[in-house]
Each structure stands twice: as C-alpha cells, then as structure tokens.
Amino acid sequence: MEEGVIRLGVFAAAFLLFALLELVIPRRSESQERPKRWSTNLLLSLINTLMLRFALPFAAVSTAYWAQVEGFGLAHWFAIPPVIAGVIAFFFLDFSVWAMHVASHKIPFLWHMHKVHHTDPRFDVTTALRFHPLEIAVSMLWKVIIVALLGAPVLSVVIFEMVLNAAAMFNHANIKLSDKADRILRWVVVTPDMHRIHHSTRVKETDSNYGFNFPWWDRLFATYTQDPKGGQHNITFGLSEFQGREPRQLGWSLLLPFKALIYVRGWLSSRVNKDGTPRPD
C-alpha cells in the first residue's frame, strides 16, 4: 500500500509539473485539443491502472518480491550484492523496454496494439499515457519475465517503474528546452525534441528514437535520428492513415487493434473458396 501511494504521488507530481510547463514554455503553439484528447488519453490510463491493480496482480514489483522470497533469478543464484544487482537490473530493464518498443513496431501482432499510441494527432504529456490495455498487459508480462530471470531487487524495480513513468511524461511533453540544454541532455536522457521525432507520420522517423529513459540504445543500434525533416515545427503527428477525428474517441481507440484482426481475417477468407481451396489471383 505504501509503495502504491508513493508511486501515485510521483506520477501526479510529474504530470502536473509537465502539464504546467507545457502552458509556460510550449515547444509548439498549435491547439492541443485538450478536452477531447485528454479525456480519451486519461481514461485509457485509468483503465490500464485498474487492470494492473485487479486483473494482473503478478506485476513487476510483485514478481520481484516473489523472486526475493524464493531465491530465484541470476542475482540470487550468483549471490550478487543487492546494490550491484539493483543497478544492473535498472539498466537491463531499460534496455528490455527499448527492445520491446522496437518489437512493437516490427511484429504485426504487437504493432496493431501499439499503433493506438501513435494515432494521437497531437503530442503532449497525455500522449505518454495513451496505450491500449492489451499492450500494457503484454508489456507487463515481458517485464515480469525479465524481473524474474534477473532476480531484480524490489527497490530497483520500484524505482525503475517510477522513473520510467516520469521520463515518459517528460519526453512526451510539449515543452521547449534551449538548443544547448537539449544537445547536452540527449547524451544522458531522452528529451522531448528527440522523442517527438518518433511520433512523426514519416515512416523513417517513426522507425527511430525508440528510447524512453536512456538514448544510448538508439545510438548503439543505429536507430537514432538527430533532427526531423523540415524541423520540429513541421512534424505531422500520428499515422497517415488515421488523420481524421476518430483517434480522439475512446471507443475507437479501444477497438482499433481488433479492427485490424477482423480485416486480416476477412482478407484471408477472401483468398479461399468455400471448399477450402485457394482462389487464383
């Protein structure tokens, strides 16, 4: 309970801070369409929070507790000191989240869920909260596996989850940093200008800058883009095929992954005859 209260407090403080900074030092001055977009994005966040709380009790932190009690995972098998194990777990978890993000763009099953995040027609602090519940569930399962195999210390997992949430809100925020500050910070953390490129409709730019916490993985694996074509103020957000009003609607956002599956099923059905034989092209 105490851990949950602390995490909620950090989440609320980070959200309020970056939402306020968006009003004071916005990077882009166009309308953020807050009433409709924010209600959809915040409701998605609420649904995901309730799902993790009640439907997925074996979340990352709970798994860390289990590994500690059972002596399961690399940290316990090799008797790695808790501080060292915690540092290793923090950085490896960040790499794992980056790898999962890349996979979400490359594997169709995962992309159909992840594209809900990318259909947001604007880019601000609430975009960091816009994820489909199915994606959150799959991502949590991935983190649970990593935490268990590492035998990650409980404290390191709690800190990682809080930092990840705060960092995601920071690098999705519509705030302006000076060119010098952005240039320096990009060597240590993912900045808003860096991650904003990832939300471009240009496929080459979307297929880059996957990091949430650290920028090193993108630089190391050649998925880093320094600047968007046309500059920051000319980025068009979202996906080219979804530039209407629909992404602002909660129901549409929740149904989007299933619509893709229905389309694939219909397409496959159209390729065979009633007797099961394939139809000629």
Secondary structure by P-SEA (a helix, b strand, c coil): caaaaaaaaaaaaaaaaaaaaaacccccccccccaaaaaaaaaaaaaaaaaaaccccccaaaaaaaaaaacccccccccccaaaaaaaaaaaaaaaaaaaaaaaaccaaaaaaaccccccccccccccccccaaaaaaaaaaaaaaaaaacccaaaaaaaaaaaaaaaaaaaccccccaaaaaaacccccccccccccccccaaaaacccccccaaaaaaaccccccccccccccccccccccccccccaaaaaaaaaaaaaaaaaaaaaacccccccccc
